[in-house]
Amino acid sequence: MPEYVSGHRPAGHDRGMDASDGHKQLIRPREGRMVAGVCAGIAGYFGIDPNFVRIAFAALTIFSAGIGALIYVVAWAVVPEEGEKASIAENYLNKKRG
């Protein structure tokens, strides 16, 4: 990890992309999203432009009879939103168990 003058990491767009233990974590950011933040989260995780991911999802949806849209919905359910500890699917399963 690079050291900064203040000793803290700068607060920027990808401030939530790293987990507290130093490993990358895929999240859906609250800023930069167009629908649910899946494409922005994937782009932030891999360090690429979100528009490339959006185009890839659109092409996959068009050329695979909707599989891209299905993958997007599943990712929306299993990837946690920025600031949340669990995904929508995890929260739902925990409610059903308890």
C-alpha positions in Angstrom: 0.0 0.0 0.0 1.4 3.4 -0.8 2.0 5.8 2.0 0.4 9.2 2.0 1.5 12.4 3.7 -1.3 12.4 6.2 -1.0 8.7 6.8 -4.5 8.0 5.5 -5.7 6.9 2.1 -7.3 9.7 0.1 -11.1 9.7 -0.1 -11.9 9.4 -3.8 -14.1 7.5 -6.2 -12.8 4.0 -5.3 -12.5 4.6 -1.5 -14.8 1.6 -1.0 -13.1 -0.8 -3.4 -10.7 -2.1 -0.8 -11.8 -4.1 2.2 -10.2 -3.3 5.6 -7.9 -6.3 5.4 -6.2 -4.9 2.2 -8.0 -7.2 -0.3 -10.1 -5.8 -3.1 -13.8 -6.2 -2.7 -16.4 -5.9 -5.4 -19.2 -3.5 -4.4 -21.9 -1.4 -6.1 -20.9 2.2 -5.5 -23.5 4.8 -4.7 -22.0 7.3 -7.1 -21.4 6.8 -10.9 -24.2 4.3 -11.3 -26.8 4.4 -14.1 -29.1 1.7 -12.8 -28.0 -0.5 -9.8 -24.3 0.2 -9.9 -23.2 -3.3 -11.1 -21.2 -2.0 -14.1 -19.7 0.8 -12.1 -18.6 -1.7 -9.4 -17.1 -4.1 -11.9 -15.3 -1.3 -13.7 -14.0 0.1 -10.4 -12.8 -3.4 -9.3 -10.8 -3.9 -12.5 -9.8 -0.3 -12.9 -11.5 0.3 -16.3 -14.0 2.7 -17.7 -17.6 1.8 -16.7 -18.8 2.5 -20.2 -16.8 -0.5 -21.5 -18.6 -2.7 -19.0 -22.0 -1.2 -19.9 -21.3 -1.9 -23.6 -20.3 -5.4 -22.9 -23.4 -6.1 -20.9 -25.6 -4.6 -23.6 -23.9 -6.6 -26.3 -24.2 -9.8 -24.2 -27.9 -9.1 -23.7 -28.6 -8.5 -27.4 -26.5 -11.4 -28.8 -27.4 -14.0 -26.2 -31.2 -13.7 -26.0 -31.1 -11.8 -22.7 -28.5 -13.7 -20.7 -26.6 -10.4 -20.1 -29.7 -8.9 -18.4 -30.1 -12.1 -16.3 -26.4 -11.9 -15.2 -26.9 -8.2 -14.3 -29.9 -8.9 -12.1 -28.1 -11.7 -10.3 -25.0 -9.5 -9.8 -27.3 -6.8 -8.4 -28.6 -9.3 -5.8 -25.3 -10.8 -4.8 -22.9 -7.8 -4.9 -23.2 -5.6 -1.8 -23.8 -1.9 -2.1 -21.2 0.5 -0.9 -21.5 0.9 2.9 -23.4 -2.3 3.4 -22.0 -5.4 5.0 -24.2 -7.9 3.1 -25.8 -8.1 -0.3 -29.6 -8.1 -1.0 -29.5 -11.9 -1.3 -27.6 -12.4 2.0 -30.0 -10.1 3.8 -33.0 -12.0 2.4 -31.6 -15.4 3.3 -30.7 -14.3 6.8 -34.3 -13.0 7.3 -35.7 -16.4 6.2 -33.4 -18.3 8.6 -34.1 -16.1 11.6 
